Amino acid sequence: MEIVIRALVVFLFLWLVTRAAGRATLGELSTFELLLYVTMGDLVQQAVTQQDYSVTAAFLAVGTFALLTVGLSWLQWRVPRTRPVVTGRPVLVFADGSPVEESMDEQRLSLADLLVAAREQGIRRTSEIEYAVLEADGRISFFTREGEGAGAPDKPPQG
């Protein structure tokens, strides 16, 4: 039972650490964040099992983490009000042609990172961006202005 309680405490701690570390996706982790997440595995094993290398201890620790993960997923599905606490809220980071610096500073998102994400989506100029949202999972959604001639033509070209 002690392993289950330790796993619960460590799981909650890891959840807090990953929420505090930011919204970067795995492909966008800094070197420090990657090292943090890799070393957490070994540190967690020591903290949860107290050097108990038995198969039973491993099953209890992994099972507790799995149940907590499924439980949090179920909770945010069943009680939508908990979703912002469990996974976070989307944040507006670009509006009306300019960055929302307060939001970007709060999320530790640089203008350079925002521009890279825009280029990856085929956006050439910031003037094309109506607004951008940093999603809870770390992706950035861009909403572009619809200009004259945007979209499909009314008739296919004759040719």
N, C-alpha and C positions, 0 to 999 in steps of 0.2 A: 504494500500500500504506500510505503514511503516513496517508491520510485514514481508512482502515479502522481503523487502530490508534487514531487520535484519536477516532473515533466510538465505539469500544469503551470507551475510558477515560471519555469524556463520558457515555455511556449508564450506566455503572456509577455515576458521580458523581450523575447525575440520579435514578437508582433510590434511592441512599442519601438524597438530599435529600427526595424524595417520601415515603420511609418515615419520615424524621425529622420532617417537617412534620405528620404525624398522619394520622388516618383520615377526615377530613372528605370528604364527597362534593362533587361540583361545585356542587350547589345550596346547600351550607352553607359555602362558602369565605368566609373573612374577606377584607376588602379587601386586606390585606397578602399573604395567600396567593394571591389572584387576580393581584395585580401581580407576585408572584414567578414564578408559572407563565407569565404572558404574556411577561415580559421574558426568561425563560430561553430562549425560542425564538430570539430574536435573538442572545443571548449564545452559545448553542450553535452557531449557524451560524458565527459568527466563530471560535470555538475549534476547530471541526471542520475547516472548509475553509480557514482562514487566508486569507480574502478571495479564494479561488479560486471564481469565479462560473461556472465551466464546467458544462455539463450532466453531464459525466462525474463531477465531484466531487459534485454533488447526488445523482446516482444511487447512487454509492458510499456516501455518508453516510446517506441514507434507507434504502437496502438493508441496511446494517449494523444500523441501529436496528430495522428490521423483522425481520431474522433473529434478533437478540438477543431481541426480544419473543416471537417464536414459539418460540425455543429455551428460554426460561425457562418458557413455558407448557407446552411438551412435557416439560420436566424435572420440573415439579411434578406433572404427570399420570402420568408413568412412574415417578417415584421420590417417592412421597407423603411421605417423611420430609423432603424439601426444602421442602414447602409452607409450613411456619411461617416459614422463613427468607425465602422469596421474597415471600409475600403477608401474612404475619403470622398471629397466632392470635386467635380470639375471646376477649374478656375479660369476666368477670362484673363488672357495675357496680352491680347492685342485687340484694339477697338478703334474704329474710325480712322484708320491709317496711321496709328501710332501705338507704341508699346504701352501697356499698363504697368509702369515701372514698379509701383507698390506691390502688385501681385507677383511680378517677376522676381523682385528681391525676396519676397516672402518664400517663394518656391525655389530660390537659388537657381533660376533659369536665366542664362545670359542672353543678350540680344544675338550674339553670334550663334548660339545653339538654336535659337528660334529661326534665324535666317537659314541655317543649314537644313532644318526640318522643312522650311518652306521650299527651298530649292529641290529637295528630294521629292516634293510633291508637284514639281513642275512650275512653281510660282517664281517668276523672274523679278518682279518688283514688289516692294511693300505696298505700293498704291493699288495693287490688285487685291490685297487682303481686306475684306470687310471686317472680319474679326477672327481670332484664333483662341482656342480653348485647350488648356492643358488638362487632359483627361486624368481620371483617378489612377489609371494603369501606366501613366507616363507618356502616352502618345500625345501628339498635338494634332488637333483637328483644325483645319483651315476652311474658312468660308469666304469665297472670293466674290467680288462684285461682278454682276452680270452686265457686260458692256454691250454696245451695239454690235450686232453680228455674232454674238456668242450663241453657241448651241448649233443644232442642225439646220441646214437651209430648208426653206419651205418646199422647194422642188429640187429633185436631184439634178445635177448639172447635165445638160444635153451634150452628147459628145460622141 
